[in-house]
Amino acid sequence: MKERPILFVHISRSPPSFVQKDIEILSSEFPVQTFYYSSRSDVLRLASKVARSAIVFCWFAWDQAAWAVRFSRLLAKKSIVIIGGFDVVHMPEIDYGNLLSKRSTRRTKYAILKSTRPIAVSESIRGDAVSLTGRPDIDVVYHGFDSEKFRPAAEKQDLVLTVGEINESNLQRKGLLTFLKAAELLPDTKFAAVGRVRELPPQHRGLLSLPNVEVPGFVSDEDLLDYMQRAKVYVQVSAHEGFGCSLAEAMLCECIPIVTSRGALPEVVGKAGHYVRYGDVAATAETIANSIDDLDKGREARLRVKREFPLAKRREKLIELVQSLLQ
């Protein structure tokens, strides 16, 4: 009899790299079928797929996970839900988080409470999920990174980097406004904001035209790696981060991390970087200027990610988790 597959449920046909990485990990050991949920019109097809699967694996505790977990329980299947960040966040001050909606809150809470194994990507997110649901047995499995792919190569330049979509929301959530205003205070230092560019409010559009700020838009993985290898400093002065995958990749390339103490950023950076208060433009600019030549801190950053977040560790834990449920 043909082995029943793992049903991998996500909300996008173009999943982010960290989701795609998990698909690749699971596919290396088990038969995996992907299902991309876009709306309630997919519910019946999802039920059919769950019925023909061995385990349901959901990335993010959103609507797709609530439906997948519900069908898993009805059909006596095991389920895994990865809690990624936005799904358990409530930050009305910056209009961010899945929990701003009561309906979404109910579905996320159900998905986490009723799944067989809920998994958070950081202790910070685990704390948010426990506060939401009261469920104490939520485990943490950190993201993992390939230290052979992300490694220093090019000669470092006096370049300050941040990565993320450039849109109105990220001006606050990702600290992009602080990053650009810090660039304005350091006109002799080159900055690069890499990511797809969306419409910005009129009062902030001029910041993208600063002579020392490069805005290349969306770039290939190869070009992004090149930016990380050339940059001396990586800035992630966010209001919230569930983890910070681009930050960890940049650290592997020996970028000096400058971050806030929000969300999971201290878990990623530890003592291998510099901290600034969220929204403090002057302190961010001063910290960039004072640390840009601290190459020892960049080497420390690489060693930390290599030690704490190896891809092999996530691979081992995910495979072990699935095997335990199959048994």
C-alpha positions, 0 to 999 in steps of 0.5 A: 500500500502506498504510504500516505503523504504529509499534507503541507498547508500554506496560504501562498503559491509563492511561499517565503524562503523559510517555508520553502526550506521546510517543504524541502526538509520534509520532502527529503524524508517523507512523501509531501503534498502541498496545498495552497489555501486562498479562500473558503472556496478551498475548504472542501478540497482541503477536507479531501486532501486531509482524508488522504494524508497521514499528517497535516503540517500547517505553516502559520496559525491562520484560517487555513490551519483552523480548517485543517486542524478541524478536519484532522480531528474529525478524521483522526489525523495528527496535525502540526501547526507552526506559529510564525509571529504575525499570527499571535501578535496584537499591536494596535499602536502600529496597526499590526497583528492577526489578533486585531480581528476577533474572528481571526483571533478565534480561529488562531486560538482554535488552531493552536489549542486543537492541533496535535503539536503546536510549534513556535519559531522563537521563545518570544512567539511561544510566550505570545501563543501561551498567553493567547491560548493558555496551552503550556506544551508549545515547543520551540524549533528555531529557524535554521540557516546554511552557513556554507551558503551565507558566508563572508566572501567579498571585501567589506564596504562601508555599507549599511543594509536592511532587507524587507518590503518597502511599504507604509506598514514597514516604515513602523513595523520594520523600523524602516523610517528610523533606518532612512532618517539615520541615513539622512544624518550620516550623508557620507555613509552608504545605505541600501534598503533592499526589497520590493517597493510599494507606495509610501506616504508623500511625506516620506517618499523623499527619503528614498531619494537621498543621495547616499541611499540605494533602493534596488527594489526586489533582487535575486537571491544571488544579488541579495547574498552579494549585498550581505557579503559587502555590507558591514552593518545590518540594521533591524530596528523593528517594532516586532520580529517573530525571528528575523531570518534576513538578520540571521543570514546577514550575520552569517555574512559577518554583518554587524547587527544593530537591532531593537530589543523587541520580539525575538531579536535578542534571541537571535543576536544575543551579545553579538550585536548592538541594541538601540531603543525603538524609534530613536533615530539619533541613537541608531545613527550614532550606533551605526557610525561607532560600530561600522569598523568593528569587524570583530563584532561581525565575526562574532555574529557569524559564530553565534548564528552558526552555533545556535541556528544551524540548518541541520538542527531544524532538519533533525527536529522537524523529522524527529517530530514527524516520525514521532507522530507517525509512530 
